[in-house]
Amino acid sequence: MLRLGEYQELKISRKKDFGIYLIDELTKEEVLLPKKEVPGGCGIGETLRVFLYLDSEDRPVATVEEPLLTMEKPAVLVVREVTRIGAFLDWGLPKDLFLPYKEMTKRVKAGEEVLVRLYVDHSRRLAASMRKLYPLLSLHPPYAAGDKVKGRIYEFGHDFGTFVAVDDRYSGMIPRHEDVTSYSIGDIVEARITAVKEDGKLDLTLRDRAYLEIGKDAEHILSIIDSYGGVLPFTEAASPEVIRRETGLSKNAFKRAVGHLYKERIISLEQGKIRRIQS
């Protein structure tokens, strides 16, 4: 069976002035390989490895060119133009790839890079989607805990965390307790791997190691205390939700920073409040 969006091994069945026809020997379906792409010296009965897509008239056609995107894995493509029906992406073939609005996780603009997968729509046409990327990302990362990596945010899963495609290829996630409110879909982030799970997924953090973050977090807390007139109306005994809402820090990060400030005698803890000590 001829399968759009995939590579196939097909035999040359006949030659024409405008190209050669390749045949699937099981189904006897044929597809044209245009003359300009026919390798020199090939003859009837020989097998060619080709990629199948639709031409400008929505007819199946073969190519020996390598597209930037296939069914097997997602890829980053550049937006050529945005129209009233959706966007068109450059995927290395003569006919641009359509990205419908309903398959966007954010509105895109011309010149922008987007991480997408390939699928066949209800009309049997190839199209791109920014959705359902998670199952296609690789679970064989060449990384270890502690490594610094770069990745592209592709989904905000509020119950789990923020999903990141590390190197646009590997499956990673930032835990939900980390503050990502300043980021958007498509943003490139620098992160540190905190764990490589047994299934190959990467746990990520946007924060530096704890001892490096204490100073930044302590300064942040002091600015919040000052905004409260010198007295913060809760301590590390507050719920994680309250601490996250008021400071943007996890409870553990908040406790470390408060402990540092207390040890340095910059704050005092009294009656469920944190008070800045005036020097």
N, C-alpha and C positions, 0 to 999 in steps of 0.2 A: 504494500500500500504506500502511495506517495504521502509523505508526512511533511507538512509545511513547518518551517522553522528549525529543521534538523538536517544534519549531513546524512547522505545515503550513498550506498554503492550501487550504481545502476549501469546496465550494459548499453552500448551503442546499438540501436536497432536499425536506423536508416539515416542517410545523409540527404540534405537539401541545400540549395544555394544559400539560404539564410541561416543555416546552422545544422545541428544534428539532433536527432531524437534519441532520448534515453528511455529504457523500458524497465519496469519492475516485472521480473519474470514470473512472480506469483500471481499478480493481479492483471498483468498485461497492460497496465496503465503506462502512458507515455508522457514525457515532458521535454520541452525544447531547451537546448543549450544554444544560445545565440552564436552566430558565426564568429564574432569578434572574440569570443571566449574559448573557442574550440582549440585544444592543444594540438600542435603540429604533429603530423605523422600517425594519428590515432585511426583505427579502422573498425569496421563492423565487428561486433562481438566482444570488443574490449570493454573493460570496466573502468568507470570514472567515479571518483568521490566528489559529489557536488552538494551544494546547499540549495534548498528549495524555498522560494518565496513567491509573492505575487507581483506581476509587472504593473505598469500604469493603467492597464485595462482589467486589472484583477484576474489575470490568467496565471496559472502556475508556471513558473519558469525556473530553470536551473542556473546556477552560477558556480564557477570555480574560485571566485573571490571569497575571502574570509570576512564575514560580517563581524561587527563589534559585539553583537549580542546573539545568543542562541537560547534554545529552550533549557539547556542544562544549568546555566548559572546566570545571575544578574550581572549587569555591567553599567558603567557610567557613560551616559551619552550627552551630547550637547544639543540644546534646543535651537533649532534653526529658525522657527517662527511660531507665533501663537495666533490662532484664528478664533472665530466665534464658535467653532465646534470642538476645539482642542488644540494641542500643540503637535508639531512635527519635529522629529528627532533625526539627527545624522547618525546612521548606523553602518556607514561604509558601503552602502549599496545605492544604485541609481535612484530608487524610489524611497523617499524618506519614510520613517516609521511613525505611525499615528499614536498619540497619547491622548485618550479621551479625558474630558474634565472629570468624569466619574471615577477615573482610575488615578487621579492626582490626590496626594495627601496634603498638598498645598498648591497654590497657583504659581505657575512657573513663568519665566520670561525669556525672551530670545537671548542666546549667548550663555545661558546658565547651564551648569552641569547637573544632571539628575541620575540617581541610581534607580534602575528599572529592571523588570523582568519581561520576558516575551510570552505572549499567549495567543491563542486563536479565539476570536470573538464569535458571537452567535451567527454572524454572516460568513463564517469561515475565512475571515481575513486576519492577517497577523497584526497585532497591536502591542503597545507597551503599557505597563502598569507599574505604579509606585507602591502598590499594595501587595501583601502576602509574600514579602521577600524572605522572611524568617526561615522557611523550610529549605530555601535554596542556598543558604550561606554554608560555607565549608566548616566542618568540625575537626579539621586537622591543622590547627595553627602551629607555626614554628616558634612559639613563644613560651616563656615560663613566667611564673609569678615574680613580680618586681620589674618586669620589662616595661619600658615606655613605648607607647604606640599612638598612632593617629587613626581616627575612624570617623565615619559619616553617620550622623543621626538620621535614622529612617522611620522611626515610630516612637511615639510616647505611649507606653503601656502603663497607665497610672496605677494599676493594681500590682504591677510587678516591678517596673522601673523604666528606664529609657533604653531603647534598643539601638545598638550601634553596629555598623558594618566596618570592622577593623580592616584597614587596607582595602575597603570596598569589597571584601571577600569573606572574612571570618566573622563568626557569630559572637557578639559581645553585648553585655548589658551593664548599665550604671544602675545601682540600687535606688529604689524609690525615695529613700530618705535623703538623697543628695539633691541639692538645689540646682535645677536646670531651667529655671524660669527665664533666664536670659538667652536661652538657645531656641532655635527653630529647626524644623525639618530641613535636612540638607547641610546643616552646619558641620564643619570639620572641627573635631575636638582632639586635644592632646590628653591622653589618659595613662594611668598606670594599671597594670594587671595585678589584681589582688589574689586571683586564683584561676587555675585552669581546671575546670570540672572534668569528671571522668568521661562525660559524653563529648568533651572537646569544646564546650562553650566557655567563653571568657568572662569572668567577673571583672569589672572595671571600676576605677574611681577617678574623679577629676581632681581629687585632693592630693597634695604631697604627703609624704610620710608624716606621721603624727607629730614628731618632734619638730619638724620644719613648719607645721601649720599652727602650732601653739601661739607663736608670736602674732601672726596675722589675725587669728581668731580672738586673741586677747585684745588687740587694738579695736577689733570690730565690736566686741562686747562693751568696751569702755565707751565707744561712741554711742552705743545704745543706752547705756546707763546715763550718760550726759543728756541724751534726748529726753530721759525721764526725770530730769532735774536732779540727777545724782543718786537716785535710789531706784533700783530695778525691783518691781513688786513680785518677784518669784526667784527661786534658786534652782539648783540642779535637781531638787526633789520634784520639780514640776513634771507634768506628763511630757512625753516626747512630742506630742502634737502641739502643745503650747510653746515649747522651746523652738520647734521648727517654724511655727507661725511668726513668732516674735523676733527670732534671730537668724533664721535661715540655716541653722546648724543642726546636726544630729545631736542627740542627747549625750553621746560619748564625747564628741568634739567639744560640746559646751562644758561638760564636766572637766575635761582636761584644761581648757583655757581658764575656767574659774579657779581651778586648783592652782594654776600658775600665778594668777593675779593675787590670790590669797597668800601664797607662799612669799611673794614679793612685797606683801603688806600694802598693796595698792587698793584692795577692797576689804570690806569686812562682811561677815555673814551674820545676820541677826534677825530673829523673829520672821523667818520665811522671806527675807529680802536681802538683796545685795546692795551694799552702800559703798560708794567711792570715798576713800579716805583722802581728805584734803591735805596736801603737803604744805 
